[in-house]
Amino acid sequence: MAQRKKIPAWTRKEGKNPKGGLNAKGRASYNRATGGKLKPPAPKPKTKKDAARRKSFCARMKGMKKKLTSEKTRKDPNSRINKSLRAWNC
């Protein structure tokens, strides 16, 4: 019998936050898979560094939404990109 390779949680439903973005399990899975240091959203920044991070994220994602999504996805309030922008208060 061949063993199945386990798919990381950040690509499956269990690693995604229903309100947008990744949950803690998804972030941990992503960090293990890539060696990254993915942090949780910063909707209410407490430091200047968090405020700059939020501003950068919002600008980047709004650009992606404008250029890389279909008209249907842009208008859909339940699309992953719109949920993510709401989670970050963009």
N, CA, C and O atoms as CSV, one atom per row, in Angstrom:
chain,resi,resn,atom,element,x,y,z
A,1,MET,N,N,0.824,-1.178,0.000
A,1,MET,CA,C,0.000,0.000,0.000
A,1,MET,C,C,0.876,1.252,0.000
A,1,MET,O,O,1.823,1.352,0.780
A,2,ALA,N,N,0.565,2.178,-0.852
A,2,ALA,CA,C,1.330,3.431,-0.919
A,2,ALA,C,C,0.828,4.394,0.154
A,2,ALA,O,O,-0.373,4.510,0.397
A,3,GLN,N,N,1.765,5.070,0.781
A,3,GLN,CA,C,1.378,6.046,1.798
A,3,GLN,C,C,1.019,7.359,1.131
A,3,GLN,O,O,1.633,7.761,0.143
A,4,ARG,N,N,0.028,8.010,1.678
A,4,ARG,CA,C,-0.390,9.310,1.154
A,4,ARG,C,C,0.441,10.398,1.808
A,4,ARG,O,O,0.766,10.327,2.993
A,5,LYS,N,N,0.772,11.386,1.031
A,5,LYS,CA,C,1.487,12.535,1.574
A,5,LYS,C,C,0.444,13.476,2.162
A,5,LYS,O,O,-0.547,13.806,1.510
A,6,LYS,N,N,0.674,13.905,3.397
A,6,LYS,CA,C,-0.296,14.776,4.055
A,6,LYS,C,C,-0.212,16.193,3.477
A,6,LYS,O,O,0.870,16.768,3.367
A,7,ILE,N,N,-1.342,16.727,3.119
A,7,ILE,CA,C,-1.433,18.075,2.564
A,7,ILE,C,C,-1.447,19.070,3.728
A,7,ILE,O,O,-2.174,18.861,4.698
A,8,PRO,N,N,-0.657,20.149,3.651
A,8,PRO,CA,C,-0.599,21.115,4.748
A,8,PRO,C,C,-1.971,21.736,5.053
A,8,PRO,O,O,-2.796,21.923,4.159
A,9,ALA,N,N,-2.192,22.048,6.332
A,9,ALA,CA,C,-3.487,22.584,6.771
A,9,ALA,C,C,-3.812,23.921,6.128
A,9,ALA,O,O,-4.986,24.232,5.924
A,10,TRP,N,N,-2.790,24.731,5.798
A,10,TRP,CA,C,-3.074,26.057,5.254
A,10,TRP,C,C,-3.696,26.006,3.871
A,10,TRP,O,O,-4.231,27.010,3.401
A,11,THR,N,N,-3.635,24.841,3.200
A,11,THR,CA,C,-4.269,24.697,1.894
A,11,THR,C,C,-5.649,24.063,1.994
A,11,THR,O,O,-6.401,24.039,1.020
A,12,ARG,N,N,-5.982,23.545,3.189
A,12,ARG,CA,C,-7.281,22.902,3.387
A,12,ARG,C,C,-8.200,23.798,4.203
A,12,ARG,O,O,-7.768,24.798,4.775
A,13,LYS,N,N,-9.456,23.430,4.247
A,13,LYS,CA,C,-10.469,24.193,4.963
A,13,LYS,C,C,-10.145,24.340,6.454
A,13,LYS,O,O,-10.405,25.390,7.041
A,14,GLU,N,N,-9.579,23.296,7.068
A,14,GLU,CA,C,-9.325,23.335,8.514
A,14,GLU,C,C,-8.276,24.379,8.906
A,14,GLU,O,O,-8.196,24.754,10.075
A,15,GLY,N,N,-7.471,24.853,7.951
A,15,GLY,CA,C,-6.458,25.858,8.244
A,15,GLY,C,C,-6.890,27.266,7.902
A,15,GLY,O,O,-6.144,28.218,8.127
A,16,LYS,N,N,-8.097,27.409,7.358
A,16,LYS,CA,C,-8.583,28.728,6.942
A,16,LYS,C,C,-9.610,29.258,7.927
A,16,LYS,O,O,-10.459,28.518,8.426
A,17,ASN,N,N,-9.517,30.534,8.190
A,17,ASN,CA,C,-10.460,31.195,9.073
A,17,ASN,C,C,-11.723,31.495,8.275
A,17,ASN,O,O,-11.621,32.034,7.173
A,18,PRO,N,N,-12.908,31.171,8.784
A,18,PRO,CA,C,-14.144,31.456,8.043
A,18,PRO,C,C,-14.359,32.947,7.792
A,18,PRO,O,O,-15.102,33.324,6.885
A,19,LYS,N,N,-13.710,33.797,8.591
A,19,LYS,CA,C,-13.857,35.243,8.412
A,19,LYS,C,C,-12.789,35.824,7.485
A,19,LYS,O,O,-12.768,37.033,7.254
A,20,GLY,N,N,-11.914,34.988,6.959
A,20,GLY,CA,C,-10.880,35.432,6.036
A,20,GLY,C,C,-9.488,35.194,6.574
A,20,GLY,O,O,-9.253,35.309,7.777
A,21,GLY,N,N,-8.562,34.860,5.687
A,21,GLY,CA,C,-7.190,34.598,6.093
A,21,GLY,C,C,-7.025,33.199,6.662
A,21,GLY,O,O,-7.857,32.320,6.438
A,22,LEU,N,N,-5.942,33.006,7.400
A,22,LEU,CA,C,-5.650,31.708,7.996
A,22,LEU,C,C,-5.865,31.766,9.497
A,22,LEU,O,O,-5.688,32.814,10.118
A,23,ASN,N,N,-6.246,30.641,10.073
A,23,ASN,CA,C,-6.344,30.569,11.530
A,23,ASN,C,C,-4.966,30.170,12.077
A,23,ASN,O,O,-4.015,30.018,11.310
A,24,ALA,N,N,-4.861,30.003,13.390
A,24,ALA,CA,C,-3.570,29.695,14.016
A,24,ALA,C,C,-2.985,28.390,13.478
A,24,ALA,O,O,-1.780,28.300,13.244
A,25,LYS,N,N,-3.829,27.384,13.282
A,25,LYS,CA,C,-3.358,26.098,12.765
A,25,LYS,C,C,-2.824,26.257,11.337
A,25,LYS,O,O,-1.805,25.665,10.981
A,26,GLY,N,N,-3.508,27.050,10.533
A,26,GLY,CA,C,-3.078,27.299,9.157
A,26,GLY,C,C,-1.761,28.063,9.097
A,26,GLY,O,O,-0.896,27.749,8.279
A,27,ARG,N,N,-1.603,29.078,9.972
A,27,ARG,CA,C,-0.350,29.842,10.013
A,27,ARG,C,C,0.816,28.959,10.448
A,27,ARG,O,O,1.908,29.045,9.887
A,28,ALA,N,N,0.581,28.108,11.455
A,28,ALA,CA,C,1.633,27.204,11.928
A,28,ALA,C,C,2.031,26.229,10.826
A,28,ALA,O,O,3.217,25.956,10.642
A,29,SER,N,N,1.068,25.711,10.103
A,29,SER,CA,C,1.320,24.782,9.011
A,29,SER,C,C,2.112,25.469,7.897
A,29,SER,O,O,3.045,24.883,7.348
A,30,TYR,N,N,1.750,26.694,7.568
A,30,TYR,CA,C,2.446,27.458,6.527
A,30,TYR,C,C,3.892,27.721,6.943
A,30,TYR,O,O,4.811,27.574,6.137
A,31,ASN,N,N,4.089,28.111,8.199
A,31,ASN,CA,C,5.430,28.401,8.689
A,31,ASN,C,C,6.318,27.150,8.674
A,31,ASN,O,O,7.503,27.236,8.350
A,32,ARG,N,N,5.750,25.992,9.022
A,32,ARG,CA,C,6.514,24.741,8.971
A,32,ARG,C,C,6.890,24.394,7.538
A,32,ARG,O,O,8.014,23.970,7.268
A,33,ALA,N,N,5.942,24.579,6.617
A,33,ALA,CA,C,6.173,24.189,5.227
A,33,ALA,C,C,7.161,25.112,4.512
A,33,ALA,O,O,7.896,24.658,3.635
A,34,THR,N,N,7.191,26.387,4.868
A,34,THR,CA,C,8.008,27.345,4.135
A,34,THR,C,C,9.166,27.918,4.924
A,34,THR,O,O,10.032,28.583,4.357
A,35,GLY,N,N,9.194,27.673,6.216
A,35,GLY,CA,C,10.238,28.273,7.047
A,35,GLY,C,C,9.986,29.752,7.287
A,35,GLY,O,O,10.891,30.482,7.690
A,36,GLY,N,N,8.762,30.193,7.041
A,36,GLY,CA,C,8.400,31.606,7.193
A,36,GLY,C,C,8.015,31.963,8.612
A,36,GLY,O,O,8.039,31.122,9.512
A,37,LYS,N,N,7.663,33.213,8.796
A,37,LYS,CA,C,7.238,33.711,10.109
A,37,LYS,C,C,5.940,34.492,9.934
A,37,LYS,O,O,5.863,35.676,10.263
A,38,LEU,N,N,4.933,33.819,9.417
A,38,LEU,CA,C,3.646,34.447,9.163
A,38,LEU,C,C,2.978,34.828,10.475
A,38,LEU,O,O,2.874,34.007,11.386
A,39,LYS,N,N,2.523,36.075,10.571
A,39,LYS,CA,C,1.902,36.585,11.787
A,39,LYS,C,C,0.392,36.711,11.582
A,39,LYS,O,O,-0.080,36.726,10.445
A,40,PRO,N,N,-0.367,36.800,12.681
A,40,PRO,CA,C,-1.809,36.995,12.546
A,40,PRO,C,C,-2.118,38.409,12.040
A,40,PRO,O,O,-1.251,39.281,12.092
A,41,PRO,N,N,-3.351,38.648,11.546
A,41,PRO,CA,C,-3.725,39.976,11.063
A,41,PRO,C,C,-3.571,41.043,12.148
A,41,PRO,O,O,-3.639,40.750,13.342
A,42,ALA,N,N,-3.364,42.275,11.712
A,42,ALA,CA,C,-3.220,43.410,12.639
A,42,ALA,C,C,-4.303,44.442,12.342
A,42,ALA,O,O,-3.992,45.531,11.859
A,43,PRO,N,N,-5.593,44.116,12.625
A,43,PRO,CA,C,-6.665,45.050,12.292
A,43,PRO,C,C,-6.626,46.323,13.138
A,43,PRO,O,O,-7.010,47.393,12.666
A,44,LYS,N,N,-6.164,46.211,14.380
A,44,LYS,CA,C,-6.033,47.375,15.262
A,44,LYS,C,C,-4.587,47.434,15.728
A,44,LYS,O,O,-4.246,46.897,16.782
A,45,PRO,N,N,-3.731,48.092,14.938
A,45,PRO,CA,C,-2.304,48.087,15.253
A,45,PRO,C,C,-2.001,48.728,16.605
A,45,PRO,O,O,-2.557,49.766,16.965
A,46,LYS,N,N,-1.094,48.070,17.345
A,46,LYS,CA,C,-0.704,48.577,18.657
A,46,LYS,C,C,0.609,49.334,18.579
A,46,LYS,O,O,0.899,50.160,19.445
A,47,THR,N,N,1.409,49.064,17.551
A,47,THR,CA,C,2.694,49.734,17.404
A,47,THR,C,C,2.794,50.350,16.014
A,47,THR,O,O,1.980,50.063,15.136
A,48,LYS,N,N,3.792,51.195,15.824
A,48,LYS,CA,C,4.010,51.790,14.502
A,48,LYS,C,C,4.356,50.719,13.479
A,48,LYS,O,O,3.982,50.812,12.310
A,49,LYS,N,N,5.075,49.703,13.935
A,49,LYS,CA,C,5.464,48.615,13.042
A,49,LYS,C,C,4.221,47.868,12.540
A,49,LYS,O,O,4.122,47.550,11.355
A,50,ASP,N,N,3.278,47.592,13.444
A,50,ASP,CA,C,2.029,46.925,13.049
A,50,ASP,C,C,1.209,47.812,12.122
A,50,ASP,O,O,0.590,47.316,11.180
A,51,ALA,N,N,1.198,49.111,12.376
A,51,ALA,CA,C,0.443,50.037,11.533
A,51,ALA,C,C,1.022,50.044,10.115
A,51,ALA,O,O,0.275,50.048,9.137
A,52,ALA,N,N,2.338,50.045,10.010
A,52,ALA,CA,C,2.986,50.023,8.697
A,52,ALA,C,C,2.704,48.705,7.986
A,52,ALA,O,O,2.485,48.681,6.775
A,53,ARG,N,N,2.709,47.614,8.741
A,53,ARG,CA,C,2.416,46.293,8.179
A,53,ARG,C,C,0.989,46.231,7.647
A,53,ARG,O,O,0.744,45.692,6.567
A,54,ARG,N,N,0.048,46.787,8.411
A,54,ARG,CA,C,-1.351,46.804,7.994
A,54,ARG,C,C,-1.525,47.654,6.736
A,54,ARG,O,O,-2.214,47.249,5.799
A,55,LYS,N,N,-0.904,48.826,6.718
A,55,LYS,CA,C,-1.004,49.726,5.571
A,55,LYS,C,C,-0.456,49.051,4.312
A,55,LYS,O,O,-1.055,49.141,3.241
A,56,SER,N,N,0.680,48.380,4.450
A,56,SER,CA,C,1.301,47.687,3.329
A,56,SER,C,C,0.407,46.552,2.831
A,56,SER,O,O,0.209,46.390,1.627
A,57,PHE,N,N,-0.132,45.764,3.773
A,57,PHE,CA,C,-1.001,44.649,3.401
A,57,PHE,C,C,-2.231,45.152,2.642
A,57,PHE,O,O,-2.592,44.602,1.601
A,58,CYS,N,N,-2.865,46.192,3.165
A,58,CYS,CA,C,-4.085,46.710,2.543
A,58,CYS,C,C,-3.808,47.222,1.128
A,58,CYS,O,O,-4.582,46.959,0.206
A,59,ALA,N,N,-2.713,47.945,0.961
A,59,ALA,CA,C,-2.373,48.461,-0.370
A,59,ALA,C,C,-2.110,47.319,-1.341
A,59,ALA,O,O,-2.571,47.350,-2.482
A,60,ARG,N,N,-1.368,46.307,-0.888
A,60,ARG,CA,C,-1.022,45.170,-1.741
A,60,ARG,C,C,-2.266,44.374,-2.128
A,60,ARG,O,O,-2.443,44.023,-3.295
A,61,MET,N,N,-3.122,44.090,-1.158
A,61,MET,CA,C,-4.310,43.275,-1.434
A,61,MET,C,C,-5.344,44.018,-2.272
A,61,MET,O,O,-6.012,43.411,-3.109
A,62,LYS,N,N,-5.483,45.316,-2.057
A,62,LYS,CA,C,-6.420,46.081,-2.893
A,62,LYS,C,C,-5.963,46.071,-4.341
A,62,LYS,O,O,-6.785,46.006,-5.256
A,63,GLY,N,N,-4.646,46.136,-4.554
A,63,GLY,CA,C,-4.104,46.047,-5.912
A,63,GLY,C,C,-4.368,44.693,-6.534
A,63,GLY,O,O,-4.707,44.603,-7.714
A,64,MET,N,N,-4.214,43.628,-5.739
A,64,MET,CA,C,-4.482,42.276,-6.232
A,64,MET,C,C,-5.951,42.125,-6.576
A,64,MET,O,O,-6.305,41.530,-7.594
A,65,LYS,N,N,-6.793,42.664,-5.727
A,65,LYS,CA,C,-8.237,42.560,-5.950
A,65,LYS,C,C,-8.604,43.240,-7.262
A,65,LYS,O,O,-9.416,42.731,-8.034
A,66,LYS,N,N,-7.997,44.392,-7.502
A,66,LYS,CA,C,-8.315,45.162,-8.701
A,66,LYS,C,C,-7.819,44.472,-9.974
A,66,LYS,O,O,-8.529,44.435,-10.979
A,67,LYS,N,N,-6.593,43.923,-9.928
A,67,LYS,CA,C,-5.979,43.381,-11.142
A,67,LYS,C,C,-6.169,41.884,-11.357
A,67,LYS,O,O,-6.272,41.435,-12.498
A,68,LEU,N,N,-6.218,41.110,-10.281
A,68,LEU,CA,C,-6.149,39.663,-10.435
A,68,LEU,C,C,-7.441,38.912,-10.161
A,68,LEU,O,O,-7.436,37.681,-10.149
A,69,THR,N,N,-8.538,39.609,-9.943
A,69,THR,CA,C,-9.789,38.904,-9.691
A,69,THR,C,C,-10.823,39.270,-10.737
A,69,THR,O,O,-10.742,40.314,-11.385
A,70,SER,N,N,-11.789,38.391,-10.884
A,70,SER,CA,C,-12.862,38.656,-11.843
A,70,SER,C,C,-13.849,39.654,-11.236
A,70,SER,O,O,-13.825,39.914,-10.033
A,71,GLU,N,N,-14.684,40.188,-12.053
A,71,GLU,CA,C,-15.707,41.140,-11.596
A,71,GLU,C,C,-16.631,40.480,-10.575
A,71,GLU,O,O,-17.049,41.106,-9.601
A,72,LYS,N,N,-16.943,39.206,-10.816
A,72,LYS,CA,C,-17.818,38.465,-9.905
A,72,LYS,C,C,-17.169,38.328,-8.524
A,72,LYS,O,O,-17.829,38.531,-7.504
A,73,THR,N,N,-15.889,37.988,-8.492
A,73,THR,CA,C,-15.172,37.820,-7.220
A,73,THR,C,C,-15.048,39.152,-6.488
A,73,THR,O,O,-15.203,39.209,-5.269
A,74,ARG,N,N,-14.771,40.216,-7.226
A,74,ARG,CA,C,-14.636,41.544,-6.600
A,74,ARG,C,C,-15.891,41.954,-5.860
A,74,ARG,O,O,-15.817,42.570,-4.797
A,75,LYS,N,N,-17.039,41.618,-6.413
A,75,LYS,CA,C,-18.311,42.051,-5.831
A,75,LYS,C,C,-18.866,41.074,-4.796
A,75,LYS,O,O,-19.764,41.423,-4.029
A,76,ASP,N,N,-18.332,39.853,-4.773
A,76,ASP,CA,C,-18.834,38.825,-3.859
A,76,ASP,C,C,-18.335,39.085,-2.438
A,76,ASP,O,O,-17.128,39.023,-2.204
A,77,PRO,N,N,-19.225,39.373,-1.477
A,77,PRO,CA,C,-18.778,39.653,-0.113
A,77,PRO,C,C,-18.172,38.431,0.581
A,77,PRO,O,O,-17.472,38.580,1.582
A,78,ASN,N,N,-18.431,37.223,0.064
A,78,ASN,CA,C,-17.912,36.014,0.686
A,78,ASN,C,C,-16.656,35.476,0.003
A,78,ASN,O,O,-16.213,34.371,0.317
A,79,SER,N,N,-16.073,36.241,-0.930
A,79,SER,CA,C,-14.832,35.785,-1.559
A,79,SER,C,C,-13.702,35.881,-0.546
A,79,SER,O,O,-13.746,36.721,0.353
A,80,ARG,N,N,-12.692,35.030,-0.682
A,80,ARG,CA,C,-11.584,34.987,0.277
A,80,ARG,C,C,-10.880,36.343,0.369
A,80,ARG,O,O,-10.494,36.766,1.458
A,81,ILE,N,N,-10.711,37.022,-0.763
A,81,ILE,CA,C,-9.993,38.297,-0.747
A,81,ILE,C,C,-10.794,39.368,-0.006
A,81,ILE,O,O,-10.214,40.158,0.739
A,82,ASN,N,N,-12.097,39.408,-0.193
A,82,ASN,CA,C,-12.926,40.396,0.516
A,82,ASN,C,C,-12.995,40.094,2.013
A,82,ASN,O,O,-12.995,41.014,2.832
A,83,LYS,N,N,-13.052,38.817,2.373
A,83,LYS,CA,C,-13.043,38.452,3.793
A,83,LYS,C,C,-11.734,38.872,4.439
A,83,LYS,O,O,-11.716,39.381,5.560
A,84,SER,N,N,-10.641,38.654,3.723
A,84,SER,CA,C,-9.326,39.015,4.241
A,84,SER,C,C,-9.207,40.528,4.441
A,84,SER,O,O,-8.699,40.980,5.467
A,85,LEU,N,N,-9.671,41.300,3.473
A,85,LEU,CA,C,-9.628,42.757,3.606
A,85,LEU,C,C,-10.465,43.235,4.789
A,85,LEU,O,O,-10.086,44.181,5.480
A,86,ARG,N,N,-11.605,42.578,5.023
A,86,ARG,CA,C,-12.420,42.932,6.184
A,86,ARG,C,C,-11.729,42.582,7.495
A,86,ARG,O,O,-11.804,43.339,8.462
A,87,ALA,N,N,-11.049,41.427,7.527
A,87,ALA,CA,C,-10.345,40.997,8.737
A,87,ALA,C,C,-9.248,41.976,9.121
A,87,ALA,O,O,-8.939,42.138,10.301
A,88,TRP,N,N,-8.661,42.628,8.127
A,88,TRP,CA,C,-7.591,43.599,8.380
A,88,TRP,C,C,-8.139,45.025,8.499
A,88,TRP,O,O,-7.356,45.957,8.681
A,89,ASN,N,N,-9.442,45.221,8.404
A,89,ASN,CA,C,-10.078,46.539,8.433
A,89,ASN,C,C,-9.534,47.461,7.336
A,89,ASN,O,O,-9.193,48.617,7.585
A,90,CYS,N,N,-9.464,46.919,6.122
A,90,CYS,CA,C,-8.978,47.713,4.984
A,90,CYS,C,C,-10.132,48.456,4.337
A,90,CYS,O,O,-9.931,49.180,3.362
